[in-house]
């Protein structure tokens, strides 16, 4: 199973998911998204919404995992690795953050705001450089966990069906796992299940970030251990806290959304705000953390 995860990571790092392929056939996550949207329209009304949401979770996970299991059994691990490849998003994450880092380093705040708005949900229309850097670093750390380390972890545990089931759960959480009037009940099971399947990967990501930070490893682990429990998410605070400690800056804190101001606690509150150059440092740090994950997968495969 570790070899499936490793090969998927290598293919993603080398190729990513080409735009030409996306334009022609989309992406497995968009296919899952269409199924989730259809079930949302069909089931999310009337009574027993939480039960209907649980049924949606079962149907979507089954639709992802059962065909993946059959492919792995019938066609073997090499084909399984090829199909797991688009479910790892290391290259895409790097590209999206580079799109913020370049204009930010050049002092082009309008372009940096536009690029940051593509990766975060908060309002960044009036954000200054430290706020843009902070938002981008948080997104980088959280998505390194959700989009890279967690898929690799579940591929190493369960092969192609493991990573397919994880992406199904994570996609459902992003689409219906919100505390809104429409999805408070319907998406509750999806949100709780996403918290559960990210429990180990989020903490593993924090360890990898710390290990990749060299002399700042102790600080990264201390901030994650001390501050992550106060984060609004049971999982996101771990990689974000490790990032804050590794770069010696503060992250999280108050932020503005379209309809509200969220007064979130700081991670590494006594440190200064990050500067534009810290985003490039964060990107390099995540590259090293992902490389360490690859080394660990290789060791597991050889064992």
TORRO-790390 format. One line per field, with one value per residue (C-alpha): residue number from 1; residue in three letters; x, y, z. Coordinates in nm, 4 decimals, always signed. Layout:
num = [NUM,...]
residu = [Ala,...]
x = [X,...]
y = [Y,...]
z = [Z,...]
// end
This chain:
num = [1,2,3,4,5,6,7,8,9,10,11,12,13,14,15,16,17,18,19,20,21,22,23,24,25,26,27,28,29,30,31,32,33,34,35,36,37,38,39,40,41,42,43,44,45,46,47,48,49,50,51,52,53,54,55,56,57,58,59,60,61,62,63,64,65,66,67,68,69,70,71,72,73,74,75,76,77,78,79,80,81,82,83,84,85,86,87,88,89,90,91,92,93,94,95,96,97,98,99,100,101,102,103,104,105,106,107,108,109,110,111,112,113,114,115,116,117,118,119,120,121,122,123,124,125,126,127,128,129,130,131,132,133,134,135,136,137,138,139,140,141,142,143,144,145,146,147,148,149,150,151,152,153,154,155,156,157,158,159,160,161,162,163,164,165,166,167,168,169,170,171,172,173,174,175,176,177,178,179,180,181,182,183,184,185,186,187,188,189,190,191,192,193,194,195,196,197,198,199,200,201,202,203,204,205,206,207,208,209,210,211,212,213,214,215,216,217,218,219,220,221,222,223,224,225,226,227,228,229,230,231,232,233,234,235,236,237,238,239,240,241,242,243,244,245,246,247,248,249,250,251,252,253,254,255,256,257,258,259,260,261,262,263,264,265,266,267,268,269,270,271,272,273,274,275,276,277,278,279,280,281,282,283,284,285,286,287,288,289,290,291,292,293,294,295,296,297,298,299,300,301,302,303]
residu = [Unk,Unk,Unk,Unk,Unk,Unk,Unk,Unk,Unk,Unk,Unk,Unk,Unk,Unk,Unk,Unk,Unk,Unk,Unk,Unk,Unk,Unk,Unk,Unk,Unk,Unk,Unk,Unk,Unk,Unk,Unk,Unk,Unk,Unk,Unk,Unk,Unk,Unk,Unk,Unk,Unk,Unk,Unk,Unk,Unk,Unk,Unk,Unk,Unk,Unk,Unk,Unk,Unk,Unk,Unk,Unk,Unk,Unk,Unk,Unk,Unk,Unk,Unk,Unk,Unk,Unk,Unk,Unk,Unk,Unk,Unk,Unk,Unk,Unk,Unk,Unk,Unk,Unk,Unk,Unk,Unk,Unk,Unk,Unk,Unk,Unk,Unk,Unk,Unk,Unk,Unk,Unk,Unk,Unk,Unk,Unk,Unk,Unk,Unk,Unk,Unk,Unk,Unk,Unk,Unk,Unk,Unk,Unk,Unk,Unk,Unk,Unk,Unk,Unk,Unk,Unk,Unk,Unk,Unk,Unk,Unk,Unk,Unk,Unk,Unk,Unk,Unk,Unk,Unk,Unk,Unk,Unk,Unk,Unk,Unk,Unk,Unk,Unk,Unk,Unk,Unk,Unk,Unk,Unk,Unk,Unk,Unk,Unk,Unk,Unk,Unk,Unk,Unk,Unk,Unk,Unk,Unk,Unk,Unk,Unk,Unk,Unk,Unk,Unk,Unk,Unk,Unk,Unk,Unk,Unk,Unk,Unk,Unk,Unk,Unk,Unk,Unk,Unk,Unk,Unk,Unk,Unk,Unk,Unk,Unk,Unk,Unk,Unk,Unk,Unk,Unk,Unk,Unk,Unk,Unk,Unk,Unk,Unk,Unk,Unk,Unk,Unk,Unk,Unk,Unk,Unk,Unk,Unk,Unk,Unk,Unk,Unk,Unk,Unk,Unk,Unk,Unk,Unk,Unk,Unk,Unk,Unk,Unk,Unk,Unk,Unk,Unk,Unk,Unk,Unk,Unk,Unk,Unk,Unk,Unk,Unk,Unk,Unk,Unk,Unk,Unk,Unk,Unk,Unk,Unk,Unk,Unk,Unk,Unk,Unk,Unk,Unk,Unk,Unk,Unk,Unk,Unk,Unk,Unk,Unk,Unk,Unk,Unk,Unk,Unk,Unk,Unk,Unk,Unk,Unk,Unk,Unk,Unk,Unk,Unk,Unk,Unk,Unk,Unk,Unk,Unk,Unk,Unk,Unk,Unk,Unk,Unk,Unk,Unk,Unk,Unk,Unk,Unk,Unk,Unk,Unk,Unk,Unk,Unk,Unk,Unk,Unk,Unk]
x = [+0.0000,+0.2860,+0.4165,+0.0781,+0.0963,+0.4577,+0.3983,+0.0933,+0.3032,+0.5840,+0.3420,+0.1717,+0.5039,+0.6237,+0.3035,+0.0230,-0.3189,-0.2676,-0.5053,-0.5701,-0.6879,-0.9013,-1.0679,-1.1461,-1.2635,-1.2593,-1.1109,-1.2196,-1.3062,-1.5374,-1.7049,-1.7641,-1.8866,-2.1567,-2.2812,-2.2806,-2.4673,-2.7300,-2.7858,-2.7988,-3.0763,-3.2605,-3.2433,-3.1772,-3.5325,-3.8176,-3.7710,-3.4883,-3.2177,-2.9395,-3.0367,-3.0536,-2.7109,-2.5795,-2.7271,-2.5547,-2.2216,-2.2696,-2.3657,-2.0795,-1.8139,-1.9435,-1.9460,-1.5791,-1.4390,-1.6109,-1.4975,-1.1512,-1.1336,-1.2388,-0.9751,-0.7041,-0.7979,-0.8425,-0.5734,-0.3089,-0.1101,+0.0498,-0.2850,-0.4094,-0.1195,-0.1980,-0.5572,-0.4543,-0.2271,-0.4915,-0.6085,-0.2800,-0.2571,+0.1027,+0.1848,-0.1451,-0.0998,+0.2496,+0.1309,-0.1587,+0.0671,+0.3349,+0.0649,+0.0286,+0.3980,+0.5160,+0.3003,+0.3306,+0.7113,+0.6874,+0.4608,+0.1664,-0.1113,-0.4104,-0.2709,-0.1784,-0.5307,-0.6847,-0.4648,-0.5272,-0.9035,-0.8757,-0.7516,-0.9231,-1.2824,-1.2248,-1.2583,-0.9148,-1.0253,-0.8562,-0.5920,-0.2368,+0.0745,+0.0992,-0.2706,-0.2358,+0.0745,-0.0973,-0.4045,-0.1889,+0.0339,-0.2711,-0.4167,-0.0809,-0.0483,-0.4082,-0.4141,-0.0780,-0.2596,-0.5966,-0.4673,-0.1350,-0.0490,-0.3983,-0.4496,-0.1032,-0.1771,-0.5039,-0.3457,-0.0713,-0.3368,-0.5961,-0.4532,-0.6714,-1.0004,-0.8501,-0.7506,-1.0738,-1.2867,-1.0856,-1.1296,-1.5017,-1.5316,-1.3149,-1.5097,-1.8392,-1.7118,-1.6110,-1.9497,-2.2081,-2.0188,-2.1012,-2.2909,-2.5514,-2.9310,-2.9280,-2.6465,-2.6348,-2.8188,-2.7698,-2.3927,-2.3283,-2.2231,-1.9938,-1.8277,-1.7780,-1.6430,-1.3993,-1.2770,-1.2226,-1.0317,-0.8045,-0.7248,-0.3992,-0.2903,-0.3172,-0.0896,+0.1422,+0.1638,+0.2638,+0.5413,+0.6618,+0.6627,+0.8611,+1.1068,+1.1516,+1.2171,+1.5576,+1.6583,+1.3016,+1.1619,+1.1175,+0.9422,+0.7136,+0.6068,+0.5632,+0.3347,+0.1288,+0.0932,+0.0079,-0.2124,-0.3841,-0.6481,-0.7828,-0.8269,-1.1800,-1.0964,-0.9940,-0.7318,-0.6268,-0.4580,-0.1893,-0.0250,-0.0959,+0.0570,+0.3623,+0.3961,+0.3723,+0.6388,+0.8669,+0.8584,+0.8499,+0.5383,+0.1801,-0.1071,-0.4853,-0.6380,-0.9387,-1.0509,-1.3358,-1.5791,-1.8540,-2.1193,-1.9278,-1.6069,-1.4535,-1.2558,-1.0255,-0.7408,-0.3838,-0.1378,+0.2046,+0.0519,+0.3735,+0.5513,+0.5378,+0.3131,+0.4566,+0.6154,+0.5898,+0.9171,+0.7805,+0.5385,+0.8262,+0.9861,+0.6606,+0.6327,+0.9888,+0.9125,+0.6109,+0.8166,+1.0667,+0.7882,+0.6309,+0.9737,+1.0127,+0.6734,+0.7990,+1.1087,+0.8929,+0.6699,+0.9748,+1.1039,+0.7640,+0.7493,+1.0964,+1.0149]
y = [+0.0000,+0.2374,+0.1908,+0.2980,+0.6153,+0.6811,+0.6339,+0.8593,+1.1297,+1.0981,+1.1198,+1.4235,+1.5961,+1.5313,+1.5894,+1.7233,+1.7110,+1.8681,+2.1462,+1.9714,+1.6601,+1.8679,+2.0488,+1.7200,+1.4976,+1.7105,+1.5639,+1.2834,+1.5426,+1.7236,+1.3915,+1.3367,+1.6937,+1.6341,+1.3291,+1.5196,+1.8121,+1.5781,+1.4073,+1.7458,+1.8597,+1.5282,+1.4594,+1.7850,+1.8924,+1.8075,+1.5980,+1.3672,+1.5761,+1.4378,+1.0813,+1.1777,+1.3350,+1.0094,+0.8226,+1.0676,+0.9990,+0.6239,+0.6484,+0.8796,+0.6829,+0.3591,+0.5131,+0.6091,+0.3145,+0.0099,+0.0655,+0.1552,-0.1726,-0.3729,-0.2002,-0.2688,-0.6369,-0.6984,-0.4756,-0.4621,-0.1967,-0.0249,+0.0666,+0.1537,+0.3988,+0.5552,+0.6113,+0.7406,+0.9997,+1.2736,+1.2428,+1.3895,+1.7676,+1.8598,+2.0183,+2.2064,+2.3397,+2.4604,+2.6331,+2.8108,+2.9434,+3.0491,+3.2526,+3.4496,+3.4633,+3.6205,+3.9374,+3.9620,+3.9678,+4.2288,+4.4523,+4.4106,+4.3964,+4.3943,+4.0879,+3.9240,+3.9866,+3.8335,+3.5248,+3.4901,+3.5137,+3.1987,+2.9902,+3.1330,+3.2039,+3.5262,+3.8797,+4.0004,+4.2992,+4.5436,+4.3116,+4.4386,+4.2303,+4.0704,+3.9741,+3.8243,+3.6334,+3.5091,+3.3874,+3.2165,+3.0431,+2.9119,+2.7801,+2.6273,+2.4458,+2.3239,+2.2086,+2.0372,+1.8201,+1.7797,+1.7726,+1.5901,+1.4148,+1.2835,+1.1313,+0.9733,+0.8408,+0.6786,+0.5418,+0.3839,+0.2377,+0.1267,+0.1601,+0.3031,+0.2474,+0.4181,+0.7343,+0.7351,+0.7107,+0.9892,+1.2252,+1.1497,+1.2424,+1.5527,+1.6732,+1.6242,+1.8267,+2.1138,+2.1108,+2.0283,+2.0294,+2.3925,+2.5366,+2.7101,+2.6785,+2.4521,+2.2215,+2.2372,+1.9039,+1.7518,+1.7942,+1.7078,+1.3462,+1.4474,+1.7165,+1.4876,+1.2071,+1.4478,+1.5532,+1.1866,+1.0844,+1.3899,+1.3344,+1.1442,+1.3097,+1.6626,+1.5757,+1.3849,+1.6947,+1.9019,+1.6533,+1.6593,+2.0412,+2.0420,+1.7840,+1.9877,+2.3096,+2.2079,+2.4114,+2.5431,+2.1916,+2.2296,+2.5641,+2.4240,+2.1344,+2.3549,+2.6010,+2.3222,+2.1399,+2.4518,+2.6478,+2.3922,+2.2929,+2.6509,+2.6524,+2.6471,+2.3215,+2.0062,+1.9415,+2.2525,+2.4126,+2.1433,+2.2083,+2.5823,+2.5952,+2.4046,+2.6462,+2.9462,+2.8034,+2.7010,+3.0477,+3.2375,+3.4345,+3.4516,+3.3022,+3.2759,+3.5582,+3.7759,+3.7667,+3.9079,+3.6912,+3.8126,+3.8134,+3.8289,+3.8950,+3.5838,+3.6616,+3.3607,+3.3117,+3.3605,+3.0820,+3.1790,+3.5044,+3.6643,+3.6397,+3.9148,+3.9126,+3.7255,+3.9274,+3.8684,+3.6736,+3.4296,+3.2873,+3.1700,+3.0214,+2.8441,+2.6994,+2.5680,+2.4238,+2.2310,+2.1011,+1.9593,+1.8150,+1.6403,+1.5093,+1.3639,+1.1985,+1.0455,+0.9125,+0.7601,+0.5936,+0.4539,+0.3099,+0.1493,+0.0072,-0.1436,-0.2934]
z = [+0.0000,+0.0780,-0.2769,-0.4181,-0.2098,-0.3072,-0.6798,-0.6660,-0.4975,-0.7534,-1.0458,-0.8965,-0.8306,-1.1861,-1.3809,-1.1647,-1.3297,-1.6745,-1.7784,-2.1099,-1.9261,-1.6907,-1.9804,-2.1522,-1.8661,-1.5500,-1.2329,-0.9962,-0.7308,-0.9747,-1.0534,-0.6826,-0.6570,-0.9148,-0.7248,-0.3939,-0.5509,-0.6954,-0.3593,-0.1876,-0.4206,-0.3958,-0.0224,+0.1624,+0.2396,+0.4721,+0.7841,+0.8983,+0.7311,+0.9464,+0.8571,+0.4904,+0.5238,+0.6704,+0.3746,+0.1394,+0.3104,+0.2756,-0.0922,-0.1908,-0.0015,-0.1540,-0.5027,-0.4599,-0.2654,-0.4178,-0.7792,-0.6463,-0.4530,-0.7589,-0.9736,-0.7190,-0.6914,-1.0633,-1.2158,-0.9440,-0.7563,-1.0565,-1.2090,-0.8605,-0.8215,-1.1603,-1.0512,-0.7081,-0.8707,-0.9292,-0.5677,-0.4352,-0.4726,-0.3857,-0.7220,-0.7404,-0.3872,-0.4699,-0.7878,-0.6143,-0.3399,-0.5878,-0.7615,-0.4377,-0.3455,-0.6728,-0.6695,-0.2919,-0.3150,-0.5918,-0.3809,-0.6203,-0.3598,-0.6027,-0.7826,-0.4509,-0.3176,-0.6294,-0.6015,-0.2270,-0.2803,-0.4941,-0.2002,+0.1116,+0.2086,+0.4015,+0.2632,+0.1491,-0.0598,+0.1804,+0.3278,+0.3629,+0.2930,+0.6417,+0.6344,+0.2871,+0.3929,+0.7073,+0.5169,+0.2541,+0.5091,+0.6942,+0.3693,+0.2767,+0.6099,+0.6245,+0.2629,+0.2999,+0.5514,+0.3740,+0.0177,+0.0446,+0.3709,+0.4488,+0.1015,+0.1206,+0.4702,+0.3651,+0.0467,+0.2609,+0.4932,+0.2394,-0.1103,-0.3842,-0.1967,+0.1079,-0.0762,-0.2800,+0.0336,+0.1974,-0.0987,-0.1035,+0.2649,+0.2317,-0.0725,+0.1079,+0.4018,+0.1727,-0.0009,+0.2657,+0.5965,+0.6780,+0.9735,+0.7595,+0.7796,+0.4757,+0.5829,+0.9644,+0.9930,+0.6485,+0.6518,+1.0166,+0.9576,+0.6701,+0.8834,+1.1828,+0.9662,+0.7995,+1.1448,+1.2298,+0.9162,+0.9449,+1.3116,+1.2565,+0.9282,+1.0727,+1.3624,+1.1312,+0.9105,+1.2130,+1.2906,+0.9298,+0.9244,+1.2472,+1.1147,+0.7960,+0.9901,+1.1231,+1.4272,+1.4653,+1.5137,+1.8880,+1.8511,+1.5814,+1.8003,+2.1089,+1.9302,+1.7733,+2.1064,+2.3047,+2.0621,+1.8358,+2.0959,+2.0943,+1.7150,+1.5744,+1.3962,+1.5845,+1.3172,+1.1233,+1.4226,+1.4269,+1.0878,+1.1161,+1.4638,+1.3456,+1.0540,+1.2880,+1.5175,+1.2321,+1.0731,+1.4068,+1.3148,+1.4352,+1.2364,+1.2613,+1.4703,+1.3752,+1.0137,+0.8038,+0.6075,+0.3769,+0.6481,+0.9776,+1.1643,+1.3237,+1.6385,+1.6248,+1.8757,+1.7608,+1.6979,+1.8371,+1.9601,+2.0897,+1.7538,+1.4880,+1.1823,+0.8842,+0.6069,+0.2326,+0.2231,+0.4810,+0.2248,+0.0058,+0.3177,+0.3990,+0.0497,+0.0723,+0.4163,+0.2865,-0.0052,+0.2434,+0.4602,+0.1609,+0.0584,+0.4082,+0.3689,+0.0426,+0.2165,+0.4895,+0.2290,+0.0485,+0.3761,+0.4457,+0.0932,+0.1263,+0.4639]
// end
